[in-house]
Amino acid sequence: EAQAIHTLTRLFDRMGVAMQVKRSQLLTWDEARDQNLIFIGGPDTNHPQRELPQLQQFSFKAVDEEPRPETGAVINLKPQTGEETYYFSSGPPHTFDYAVIGFVPGLDGRHRALILAGTTTYGTQGATEFLTNPASVKILRDRLQRGGSPGMPYFEALLRVKVSGGVPVQPELVLVRPRT
């Protein structure tokens, strides 16, 4: 998560946009109500994230839950033909992970929240790198069929992140669904 925050901070700084970083446990709803939010890490580490509109397409399996205890996974809540229900990380030694990017309505409906969460920190970092790479964002926009339209619709996306030598590399878009 620290690397993800570093990557986002550099991006916002280059864009000239002020950004306030805060641990989720220190977030107050008075502050959050009138702001756009970015949550880095899953709902297990971001308790305030549970108060937002929940992800509609994906969820996270806790490491100690069945199936496959000791391995994290993203759960596909509405699998379509040819899709898996569970997308399991490789587990130690990590060679790949899965992550979710969620662009969802904020608390007041006028603001937005961005969720960048992997089954491990490798996936979280990979999701951040995917979303800060212009070529990856173009792939995402094209898959959402909004290549030429201004703005980004609310969506949820599943990524597979290759891990090499303890470093997340090559995040790849697996599934993307607009929010309804």
Backbone as CSV, one residue per row, in Angstrom:
resi,resn,N_x,N_y,N_z,CA_x,CA_y,CA_z,C_x,C_y,C_z
1,GLU,0.814,-1.188,0.000,0.000,0.000,0.000,0.861,1.258,0.000
2,ALA,2.007,1.203,0.678,2.887,2.375,0.710,3.363,2.735,-0.695
3,GLN,3.714,1.737,-1.488,4.157,2.003,-2.857,3.002,2.581,-3.682
4,ALA,1.795,2.078,-3.471,0.626,2.600,-4.185,0.392,4.067,-3.840
5,ILE,0.519,4.405,-2.563,0.356,5.805,-2.152,1.433,6.677,-2.789
6,HIS,2.655,6.182,-2.816,3.746,6.920,-3.446,3.446,7.184,-4.922
7,THR,3.000,6.158,-5.634,2.685,6.288,-7.066,1.577,7.314,-7.282
8,LEU,0.517,7.238,-6.487,-0.590,8.193,-6.631,-0.167,9.614,-6.263
9,THR,0.629,9.750,-5.223,1.096,11.071,-4.814,1.903,11.729,-5.930
10,ARG,2.789,10.966,-6.549,3.580,11.507,-7.663,2.677,11.927,-8.814
11,LEU,1.679,11.110,-9.147,0.764,11.433,-10.239,-0.010,12.717,-9.938
12,PHE,-0.593,12.808,-8.754,-1.363,14.001,-8.396,-0.472,15.234,-8.353
13,ASP,0.758,15.076,-7.884,1.689,16.198,-7.836,1.996,16.698,-9.242
14,ARG,2.249,15.786,-10.180,2.516,16.191,-11.579,1.318,16.907,-12.187
15,MET,0.111,16.534,-11.751,-1.100,17.162,-12.270,-1.425,18.468,-11.543
16,GLY,-0.689,18.778,-10.484,-0.947,19.996,-9.725,-2.189,19.905,-8.867
17,VAL,-2.562,18.696,-8.469,-3.760,18.479,-7.661,-3.337,18.141,-6.234
18,ALA,-3.896,18.877,-5.283,-3.591,18.616,-3.876,-4.262,17.317,-3.448
19,MET,-3.563,16.570,-2.611,-4.078,15.293,-2.142,-3.737,15.167,-0.665
20,GLN,-4.706,14.753,0.109,-4.477,14.524,1.531,-4.491,13.014,1.765
21,VAL,-3.454,12.488,2.391,-3.353,11.067,2.687,-3.656,10.856,4.161
22,LYS,-4.515,9.871,4.430,-4.915,9.615,5.805,-5.174,8.132,5.982
23,ARG,-4.778,7.590,7.107,-5.121,6.202,7.425,-6.637,6.112,7.528
24,SER,-7.197,5.015,7.042,-8.659,4.898,7.014,-9.270,4.957,8.408
25,GLN,-8.556,4.485,9.418,-9.092,4.527,10.780,-9.220,5.957,11.304
26,LEU,-8.508,6.897,10.692,-8.569,8.291,11.122,-9.537,9.134,10.293
27,LEU,-10.157,8.522,9.303,-11.100,9.231,8.449,-12.395,9.484,9.207
28,THR,-12.849,10.739,9.174,-14.148,11.049,9.781,-15.154,11.281,8.669
29,TRP,-16.379,10.955,8.933,-17.414,11.092,7.900,-17.715,12.544,7.597
30,ASP,-17.483,13.443,8.546,-17.637,14.868,8.252,-16.670,15.288,7.158
31,GLU,-15.433,14.790,7.228,-14.436,15.095,6.205,-14.762,14.399,4.886
32,ALA,-15.171,13.170,4.977,-15.344,12.336,3.779,-16.597,12.673,2.984
33,ARG,-17.586,13.210,3.640,-18.883,13.426,2.996,-18.784,14.305,1.754
34,ASP,-17.957,15.320,1.798,-17.901,16.301,0.713,-16.618,16.209,-0.103
35,GLN,-16.061,15.006,-0.203,-14.816,14.843,-0.942,-14.848,13.577,-1.783
36,ASN,-14.033,13.577,-2.807,-13.754,12.341,-3.526,-12.757,11.556,-2.677
37,LEU,-12.877,10.231,-2.682,-12.039,9.389,-1.840,-11.327,8.332,-2.671
38,ILE,-10.149,7.948,-2.220,-9.437,6.810,-2.787,-9.117,5.878,-1.625
39,PHE,-9.577,4.633,-1.719,-9.256,3.623,-0.726,-8.219,2.693,-1.317
40,ILE,-7.112,2.545,-0.615,-6.039,1.665,-1.068,-5.998,0.480,-0.120
41,GLY,-6.238,-0.709,-0.660,-6.334,-1.920,0.150,-7.789,-2.335,0.258
42,GLY,-8.002,-3.553,0.681,-9.344,-4.120,0.724,-10.153,-3.693,1.927
43,PRO,-11.421,-4.112,1.975,-12.307,-3.742,3.069,-11.847,-4.262,4.425
44,ASP,-11.024,-5.323,4.447,-10.511,-5.808,5.724,-9.593,-4.790,6.387
45,THR,-8.876,-3.997,5.589,-7.971,-2.995,6.144,-8.580,-1.602,6.140
46,ASN,-9.652,-1.395,5.403,-10.301,-0.086,5.292,-11.725,-0.178,5.823
47,HIS,-11.865,-0.141,7.133,-13.191,-0.286,7.730,-14.195,0.759,7.245
48,PRO,-13.808,2.029,7.047,-14.781,3.008,6.537,-15.304,2.658,5.145
49,GLN,-14.532,1.907,4.382,-14.962,1.521,3.030,-16.256,0.717,3.087
50,ARG,-16.475,0.024,4.189,-17.695,-0.784,4.339,-18.954,0.075,4.367
51,GLU,-18.800,1.367,4.654,-19.939,2.279,4.720,-20.339,2.821,3.347
52,LEU,-19.462,2.671,2.371,-19.755,3.154,1.020,-20.677,2.174,0.300
53,PRO,-21.262,2.619,-0.818,-21.976,1.644,-1.633,-21.026,0.484,-1.957
54,GLN,-21.474,-0.703,-1.670,-20.622,-1.877,-1.836,-20.376,-2.187,-3.304
55,LEU,-19.281,-2.907,-3.521,-19.028,-3.406,-4.864,-20.169,-4.339,-5.238
56,GLN,-20.622,-4.265,-6.473,-21.747,-5.079,-6.943,-21.286,-6.353,-7.628
57,GLN,-20.087,-6.334,-8.196,-19.628,-7.450,-9.025,-18.601,-8.341,-8.337
58,PHE,-17.809,-7.767,-7.444,-16.694,-8.499,-6.853,-16.656,-8.308,-5.347
59,SER,-16.085,-9.293,-4.687,-15.879,-9.251,-3.248,-14.567,-9.964,-2.959
60,PHE,-14.157,-9.976,-1.709,-12.904,-10.625,-1.342,-13.160,-11.767,-0.376
61,LYS,-12.513,-12.895,-0.633,-12.551,-14.037,0.273,-11.430,-13.846,1.277
62,ALA,-11.761,-13.946,2.554,-10.733,-13.841,3.583,-9.780,-15.030,3.468
63,VAL,-8.541,-14.803,3.834,-7.505,-15.828,3.699,-7.846,-17.083,4.498
64,ASP,-8.531,-16.942,5.624,-8.814,-18.112,6.459,-10.140,-18.804,6.122
65,GLU,-10.855,-18.359,5.102,-12.142,-18.956,4.733,-11.966,-20.044,3.679
66,GLU,-12.951,-20.924,3.626,-13.040,-21.920,2.550,-13.569,-21.218,1.303
67,PRO,-13.381,-21.698,0.135,-12.468,-22.785,-0.182,-11.020,-22.299,-0.180
68,ARG,-10.119,-23.232,-0.109,-8.676,-22.987,-0.092,-8.240,-22.050,1.016
69,PRO,-8.397,-22.480,2.276,-7.875,-21.649,3.361,-6.394,-21.363,3.123
70,GLU,-5.941,-20.237,3.582,-4.578,-19.744,3.458,-4.269,-19.152,2.085
71,THR,-5.291,-19.012,1.225,-5.110,-18.378,-0.075,-6.216,-17.354,-0.273
72,GLY,-5.824,-16.118,-0.568,-6.801,-15.065,-0.824,-7.398,-15.211,-2.211
73,ALA,-8.572,-14.621,-2.401,-9.230,-14.681,-3.704,-10.186,-13.508,-3.857
74,VAL,-10.417,-13.171,-5.111,-11.500,-12.259,-5.460,-12.678,-13.137,-5.848
75,ILE,-13.842,-12.817,-5.319,-15.054,-13.571,-5.634,-15.818,-12.811,-6.710
76,ASN,-16.124,-13.503,-7.785,-16.952,-12.964,-8.862,-18.398,-13.211,-8.440
77,LEU,-19.095,-12.189,-7.991,-20.443,-12.341,-7.443,-21.495,-12.687,-8.486
78,LYS,-21.217,-12.356,-9.745,-22.173,-12.616,-10.823,-21.448,-13.218,-12.025
79,PRO,-20.898,-14.436,-11.851,-20.113,-15.010,-12.949,-20.969,-15.236,-14.193
80,GLN,-20.376,-14.911,-15.320,-21.026,-15.152,-16.602,-20.381,-16.377,-17.239
81,THR,-20.938,-16.838,-18.323,-20.442,-18.032,-18.996,-18.936,-17.915,-19.247
82,GLY,-18.201,-18.944,-18.835,-16.768,-19.002,-19.049,-15.942,-18.314,-17.975
83,GLU,-16.589,-17.684,-17.002,-15.874,-17.001,-15.929,-15.819,-17.876,-14.680
84,GLU,-14.803,-17.655,-13.886,-14.653,-18.354,-12.615,-15.481,-17.645,-11.544
85,THR,-15.812,-18.383,-10.484,-16.436,-17.768,-9.316,-15.369,-17.205,-8.396
86,TYR,-14.258,-17.946,-8.250,-13.140,-17.515,-7.421,-11.913,-17.308,-8.291
87,TYR,-11.231,-16.196,-8.060,-9.953,-15.928,-8.703,-8.911,-15.909,-7.583
88,PHE,-8.228,-17.053,-7.412,-7.284,-17.246,-6.314,-5.912,-16.672,-6.645
89,SER,-5.289,-16.040,-5.651,-3.889,-15.636,-5.804,-3.032,-16.899,-5.770
90,SER,-1.777,-16.774,-6.169,-0.905,-17.942,-6.200,-0.521,-18.411,-4.812
91,GLY,-0.608,-17.534,-3.824,-0.120,-17.876,-2.498,1.405,-17.872,-2.508
92,PRO,2.007,-17.971,-1.319,3.471,-17.925,-1.247,4.102,-19.138,-1.922
93,PRO,5.179,-19.006,-2.633,5.773,-17.737,-3.052,4.905,-17.100,-4.134
94,HIS,4.660,-15.835,-4.019,3.717,-15.144,-4.900,4.279,-14.987,-6.310
95,THR,3.542,-15.532,-7.274,3.889,-15.354,-8.687,2.805,-14.568,-9.414
96,PHE,1.593,-14.512,-8.835,0.538,-13.670,-9.377,-0.487,-13.401,-8.290
97,ASP,-1.238,-12.342,-8.493,-2.286,-11.943,-7.562,-3.453,-11.401,-8.384
98,TYR,-4.570,-11.220,-7.734,-5.729,-10.586,-8.353,-6.076,-9.327,-7.581
99,ALA,-6.645,-8.368,-8.290,-7.011,-7.096,-7.678,-8.305,-6.587,-8.301
100,VAL,-8.950,-5.700,-7.576,-10.173,-5.053,-8.038,-9.948,-3.552,-8.063
101,ILE,-10.399,-2.941,-9.137,-10.508,-1.490,-9.202,-12.002,-1.195,-9.230
102,GLY,-12.459,-0.416,-8.283,-13.863,-0.018,-8.250,-13.963,1.489,-8.292
103,PHE,-14.696,2.006,-9.250,-14.974,3.439,-9.340,-16.460,3.564,-9.046
104,VAL,-16.805,4.039,-7.834,-18.170,3.952,-7.319,-18.644,5.320,-6.825
105,PRO,-19.966,5.489,-6.662,-20.468,6.744,-6.109,-19.967,6.949,-4.679
106,GLY,-19.739,8.208,-4.321,-19.327,8.546,-2.964,-20.519,8.609,-2.028
107,LEU,-20.294,9.170,-0.867,-21.314,9.191,0.178,-22.530,10.022,-0.171
108,ASP,-22.316,11.155,-0.844,-23.432,12.065,-1.090,-24.001,11.957,-2.504
109,GLY,-23.471,11.066,-3.317,-23.955,10.912,-4.688,-23.359,11.918,-5.661
110,ARG,-22.767,13.004,-5.161,-22.133,13.996,-6.029,-20.637,13.745,-6.168
111,HIS,-20.077,13.053,-5.201,-18.649,12.759,-5.212,-18.428,11.299,-5.561
112,ARG,-17.150,10.948,-5.728,-16.819,9.596,-6.169,-15.816,8.956,-5.212
113,ALA,-15.766,7.635,-5.283,-14.773,6.883,-4.513,-14.095,5.901,-5.456
114,LEU,-12.810,5.753,-5.268,-12.014,4.814,-6.048,-11.454,3.790,-5.079
115,ILE,-11.621,2.527,-5.412,-11.131,1.430,-4.584,-10.050,0.708,-5.376
116,LEU,-8.871,0.569,-4.793,-7.756,-0.163,-5.387,-7.365,-1.225,-4.377
117,ALA,-7.732,-2.474,-4.630,-7.544,-3.511,-3.621,-7.154,-4.836,-4.250
118,GLY,-6.104,-5.437,-3.721,-5.692,-6.765,-4.154,-5.930,-7.771,-3.051
119,THR,-5.777,-9.057,-3.393,-5.870,-10.066,-2.348,-4.638,-10.006,-1.459
120,THR,-3.548,-9.397,-1.981,-2.355,-9.093,-1.206,-1.913,-7.689,-1.605
121,THR,-0.868,-7.204,-0.974,-0.355,-5.881,-1.326,0.201,-5.850,-2.744
122,TYR,0.627,-7.004,-3.273,1.095,-7.048,-4.660,-0.034,-6.644,-5.614
123,GLY,-1.211,-7.180,-5.392,-2.346,-6.842,-6.243,-2.742,-5.387,-6.118
124,THR,-2.708,-4.865,-4.900,-3.044,-3.463,-4.682,-2.076,-2.551,-5.434
125,GLN,-0.792,-2.833,-5.335,0.197,-2.038,-6.061,0.000,-2.185,-7.564
126,GLY,-0.275,-3.401,-8.035,-0.503,-3.614,-9.464,-1.715,-2.849,-9.973
127,ALA,-2.783,-2.798,-9.167,-3.983,-2.050,-9.561,-3.673,-0.564,-9.689
128,THR,-2.874,-0.045,-8.767,-2.489,1.367,-8.818,-1.654,1.653,-10.053
129,GLU,-0.705,0.778,-10.335,0.138,0.975,-11.515,-0.681,0.877,-12.799
130,PHE,-1.654,-0.034,-12.831,-2.530,-0.155,-13.995,-3.278,1.154,-14.222
131,LEU,-3.831,1.702,-13.158,-4.683,2.889,-13.275,-3.896,4.173,-13.496
132,THR,-2.600,4.160,-13.263,-1.787,5.354,-13.503,-0.996,5.246,-14.802
133,ASN,-1.244,4.224,-15.581,-0.574,4.026,-16.866,-1.545,4.407,-17.989
134,PRO,-1.249,5.430,-18.791,-2.180,5.864,-19.838,-2.585,4.747,-20.810
135,ALA,-1.666,3.858,-21.161,-2.007,2.762,-22.083,-3.019,1.813,-21.444
136,SER,-2.869,1.537,-20.156,-3.814,0.664,-19.458,-5.186,1.326,-19.342
137,VAL,-5.190,2.626,-19.039,-6.469,3.346,-18.928,-7.189,3.342,-20.267
138,LYS,-6.449,3.439,-21.362,-7.074,3.378,-22.690,-7.728,2.017,-22.902
139,ILE,-7.054,0.955,-22.511,-7.645,-0.393,-22.620,-8.922,-0.461,-21.799
140,LEU,-8.881,0.057,-20.590,-10.058,0.064,-19.720,-11.196,0.856,-20.348
141,ARG,-10.913,2.058,-20.832,-11.955,2.892,-21.464,-12.544,2.196,-22.694
142,ASP,-11.671,1.579,-23.498,-12.160,0.876,-24.689,-13.069,-0.286,-24.302
143,ARG,-12.712,-1.015,-23.254,-13.542,-2.135,-22.805,-14.873,-1.653,-22.235
144,LEU,-14.867,-0.442,-21.698,-16.118,0.143,-21.203,-16.901,0.801,-22.338
145,GLN,-16.325,0.777,-23.548,-16.930,1.354,-24.752,-17.185,2.843,-24.583
146,ARG,-16.206,3.510,-23.971,-16.322,4.947,-23.756,-15.067,5.655,-24.259
147,GLY,-14.400,5.084,-25.242,-13.130,5.603,-25.713,-13.126,7.089,-26.014
148,GLY,-14.190,7.629,-26.618,-14.194,9.033,-27.000,-15.030,9.919,-26.110
149,SER,-15.771,9.347,-25.173,-16.645,10.139,-24.316,-15.863,10.748,-23.164
150,PRO,-16.241,11.972,-22.792,-15.556,12.572,-21.647,-15.981,11.880,-20.350
151,GLY,-15.101,11.915,-19.386,-15.435,11.328,-18.093,-15.357,9.814,-18.118
152,MET,-15.431,9.247,-16.958,-15.353,7.800,-16.804,-16.611,7.335,-16.086
153,PRO,-17.297,6.331,-16.631,-18.491,5.823,-15.943,-18.078,5.029,-14.706
154,TYR,-19.002,4.862,-13.787,-18.735,3.995,-12.645,-18.551,2.578,-13.166
155,PHE,-17.593,1.847,-12.577,-17.301,0.498,-13.047,-16.613,-0.297,-11.944
156,GLU,-16.508,-1.602,-12.188,-15.702,-2.496,-11.375,-14.891,-3.355,-12.324
157,ALA,-13.613,-3.519,-12.022,-12.716,-4.276,-12.898,-11.901,-5.263,-12.076
158,LEU,-11.626,-6.407,-12.681,-10.773,-7.428,-12.087,-9.475,-7.484,-12.871
159,LEU,-8.350,-7.454,-12.146,-7.030,-7.519,-12.768,-6.292,-8.760,-12.292
160,ARG,-5.454,-9.277,-13.162,-4.487,-10.312,-12.784,-3.127,-9.629,-12.825
161,VAL,-2.377,-9.752,-11.734,-1.105,-9.062,-11.609,0.005,-10.101,-11.472
162,LYS,0.900,-10.129,-12.441,2.053,-11.017,-12.365,3.027,-10.440,-11.348
163,VAL,3.640,-11.318,-10.541,4.629,-10.906,-9.548,5.940,-11.589,-9.902
164,SER,6.993,-10.790,-10.040,8.303,-11.324,-10.392,9.344,-10.765,-9.432
165,GLY,10.027,-11.649,-8.708,11.044,-11.200,-7.760,10.486,-10.312,-6.669
166,GLY,9.242,-10.555,-6.255,8.622,-9.749,-5.212,8.116,-8.403,-5.681
167,VAL,8.051,-8.208,-7.011,7.599,-6.936,-7.569,6.414,-7.191,-8.500
168,PRO,5.300,-6.462,-8.302,4.179,-6.619,-9.222,4.513,-6.034,-10.586
169,VAL,4.327,-6.837,-11.620,4.575,-6.408,-12.993,3.416,-6.886,-13.858
170,GLN,3.233,-6.249,-14.964,2.250,-6.649,-15.969,0.833,-6.858,-15.421
171,PRO,0.215,-5.813,-14.832,-1.199,-5.957,-14.487,-2.023,-6.080,-15.768
172,GLU,-2.930,-7.030,-15.779,-3.723,-7.322,-16.980,-5.209,-7.287,-16.635
173,LEU,-5.976,-6.597,-17.454,-7.425,-6.515,-17.262,-8.063,-7.845,-17.621
174,VAL,-8.774,-8.440,-16.669,-9.451,-9.717,-16.886,-10.916,-9.495,-17.189
175,LEU,-11.601,-8.777,-16.314,-13.029,-8.487,-16.470,-13.292,-7.030,-16.124
176,VAL,-14.229,-6.430,-16.801,-14.670,-5.086,-16.423,-16.169,-5.008,-16.676
177,ARG,-16.838,-4.400,-15.707,-18.290,-4.264,-15.814,-18.712,-2.869,-15.369
178,PRO,-19.527,-2.217,-16.186,-20.084,-0.941,-15.736,-21.026,-1.187,-14.558
179,ARG,-21.113,-0.223,-13.650,-22.060,-0.340,-12.536,-23.439,0.072,-13.031
180,THR,-24.406,-0.563,-12.484,-25.786,-0.246,-12.858,-26.437,0.649,-11.826
